[in-house]
Amino acid sequence: MQIIFDGKTVSAEAGETIFAVAEREGVEIPVLCRLPELQPPSTSCLVCLVKVNGRFVPSCATHVENDMNIESETEEVHAMRRSALELLLSDHMVHCRTCGEGRKKCRLLKYMAKYRANRHRFGNPAADELPANHEPQTSECGTLVQSDRVVFDSRKCIKCGLCIALTRKCGEGIGLTFLGRGFETRVGIPFDEPLQRAVERSADEIVSTCPTAALTWR
């Protein structure tokens, strides 16, 4: 089929997502919650929004249709992506200096800079000033937990769900899951088990896939 992508006519196959077409055409669409083998797609981050025939849709979960007119690089689209990032930042530990080597792989930081996202637009209780030498501590509420290889800091988690999907894919007996409801929802370990048991087989994949520094090597 033929679609219009940023003013250019391109070919696409039935069943392809807009994101897949963009990749093939060399168009970089930001994404934080996408895992190609995860079906249906998560769509939790919404930073991959594009405008299709006058409405905004997540490109990772929208399949192409004949005569689609897709806009991905307009200021209007960028503004919507910026808002999605700012909503994520409103509940994120944004003191990037505490992430150490984790900053190198943090796509949230990359896109925050690219789209000029304001980390304080929607308020951020986690953004109060911290001393320069601040180090997060393991606590009963699970702010920071660690195994012999992996550290999980829940304050830096954007709840994309990729680590949960990967622990299932790797056949973890315990794995990770969503705990709580509503604004209290968080990623955690079922039954208060130690992180060591939750990521025995999946450590390599979850650390490399995590879009922030929530999961890093110890």
C-alpha positions in Angstrom: 0.0 0.0 0.0 1.0 3.6 -0.3 1.1 6.1 2.6 2.3 9.6 3.0 5.1 9.9 5.6 6.2 13.4 6.4 5.2 14.6 2.9 6.8 11.7 1.1 5.0 8.8 -0.5 6.4 5.5 0.8 5.4 1.8 0.4 4.2 -0.2 3.4 2.9 -3.7 4.0 -0.3 -4.7 5.7 0.3 -5.5 9.3 3.2 -3.2 9.7 3.2 -0.6 12.4 3.9 3.1 11.7 7.0 2.7 13.9 8.3 -0.1 11.7 7.8 1.9 8.6 9.6 4.9 10.2 12.6 2.6 11.1 12.8 1.4 7.5 12.7 5.0 6.2 15.4 6.2 8.6 13.0 8.3 10.7 13.9 8.2 14.4 10.8 8.2 16.5 11.5 8.3 20.3 10.3 5.3 22.3 10.8 4.1 25.9 8.5 1.2 26.4 8.9 -0.8 23.1 10.1 -4.4 23.0 9.7 -5.8 19.5 8.6 -9.3 20.7 6.1 -7.8 23.2 2.6 -8.2 21.9 0.4 -6.4 22.2 2.7 -3.3 22.6 2.8 -1.6 25.9 2.1 2.0 24.8 2.7 3.1 28.4 5.2 6.0 27.6 3.3 7.6 24.7 6.5 9.5 23.5 6.2 7.8 20.1 3.1 9.8 19.2 2.6 10.8 15.6 -0.3 12.6 13.9 -2.3 10.5 11.5 -5.1 12.1 9.4 -5.6 14.7 12.1 -5.4 12.6 15.3 -2.5 11.6 17.6 -1.7 7.9 17.9 1.1 5.8 19.3 3.2 4.8 16.4 4.4 1.5 18.0 0.8 0.1 18.2 -0.9 1.7 15.1 -0.9 -0.4 11.9 -0.6 1.3 8.6 -3.7 1.7 6.3 -3.8 2.8 2.7 -3.7 6.5 2.1 -2.6 7.4 5.6 -1.1 10.8 6.0 1.5 10.6 8.8 3.3 13.5 10.4 6.2 12.8 12.7 8.4 15.9 12.8 6.1 18.9 13.1 6.3 21.2 16.1 2.8 20.1 17.1 3.9 16.5 17.3 7.1 17.5 19.2 4.9 19.4 21.7 2.8 16.3 22.3 5.9 14.2 22.8 7.3 16.8 25.2 4.2 16.7 27.3 4.4 12.9 27.5 8.0 13.2 28.7 7.1 15.8 31.2 4.4 13.6 32.7 6.9 10.8 33.1 9.4 13.2 34.7 6.7 14.4 37.2 7.1 11.0 39.0 10.8 10.4 38.3 13.9 10.9 40.3 15.5 13.5 38.1 18.8 14.1 39.9 20.8 12.6 37.0 24.1 13.0 38.9 23.0 10.1 41.2 22.9 7.7 38.2 26.6 7.4 37.6 27.3 5.1 34.6 23.6 4.7 34.2 23.3 8.1 32.5 25.0 6.7 29.4 22.1 4.4 28.6 19.2 6.6 29.8 17.0 7.3 26.9 14.7 9.4 29.1 17.6 11.8 29.6 18.4 11.8 25.9 14.8 12.6 24.9 14.4 15.2 27.7 17.3 17.1 26.1 16.1 16.6 22.5 12.6 17.8 23.1 13.5 20.4 25.7 11.2 18.8 28.3 10.6 20.8 31.5 11.1 18.3 34.4 9.1 20.6 36.8 6.1 21.4 34.5 3.7 19.1 36.3 5.5 19.3 39.7 7.9 16.7 41.0 8.2 15.8 44.7 11.3 13.8 43.9 13.1 16.8 42.5 13.8 18.5 45.9 17.5 19.5 46.1 19.8 16.7 47.3 23.4 17.0 48.5 26.0 16.4 45.8 27.3 13.3 47.6 23.8 11.8 48.0 23.6 8.0 47.7 20.3 6.1 47.7 19.9 3.6 50.5 18.1 0.3 50.7 14.9 0.8 52.7 11.9 -1.2 53.9 9.7 0.5 51.2 12.0 -0.9 48.5 13.4 2.4 47.2 16.6 0.5 46.3 17.1 -3.2 46.3 20.0 -5.2 44.9 21.2 -8.7 44.1 24.8 -9.8 43.8 24.8 -8.3 40.2 21.8 -5.9 39.8 20.6 -2.8 41.5 17.0 -1.7 41.2 16.1 1.9 42.2 12.4 2.4 42.0 12.6 6.2 42.1 14.1 6.1 38.6 11.5 3.6 37.2 9.0 4.9 34.6 6.8 1.8 34.9 7.2 0.8 31.2 6.8 -2.9 32.1 9.7 -4.1 29.9 11.5 -5.8 32.8 8.3 -7.6 33.8 7.8 -8.9 30.3 11.4 -10.0 30.1 11.4 -11.9 33.4 8.4 -13.8 32.1 10.0 -14.4 28.8 13.1 -15.8 30.5 11.0 -18.1 32.7 11.8 -16.6 36.0 10.1 -18.5 38.9 9.5 -15.2 40.8 10.2 -12.4 38.3 9.0 -8.9 38.6 5.4 -7.5 38.5 3.3 -4.4 39.0 2.3 -3.9 42.7 -0.4 -1.5 44.0 -3.0 0.5 42.1 -3.5 3.9 40.6 -0.9 6.4 41.5 0.6 3.9 43.9 1.4 1.4 41.2 5.1 0.4 41.1 7.3 -2.4 39.8 8.4 -4.8 42.5 9.1 -8.4 43.5 6.1 -10.6 44.4 5.8 -12.0 47.9 8.6 -9.8 49.2 11.2 -12.2 47.7 14.8 -11.0 47.3 15.8 -9.5 43.9 18.4 -12.3 43.6 15.6 -14.8 43.1 13.6 -12.6 40.8 16.3 -12.0 38.2 18.3 -15.2 38.2 18.0 -15.8 34.4 17.0 -12.4 33.1 19.6 -10.0 34.6 21.5 -9.4 31.3 18.3 -8.6 29.4 16.5 -6.4 31.9 19.6 -4.3 32.6 20.4 -3.7 28.9 16.7 -3.0 28.0 15.7 -0.7 30.9 15.3 2.8 29.3 16.5 4.6 32.4 19.0 3.9 35.2 16.4 2.2 37.3 18.1 -1.2 36.6 21.9 -1.1 36.5 24.8 -3.3 37.3 25.9 -3.3 40.9 
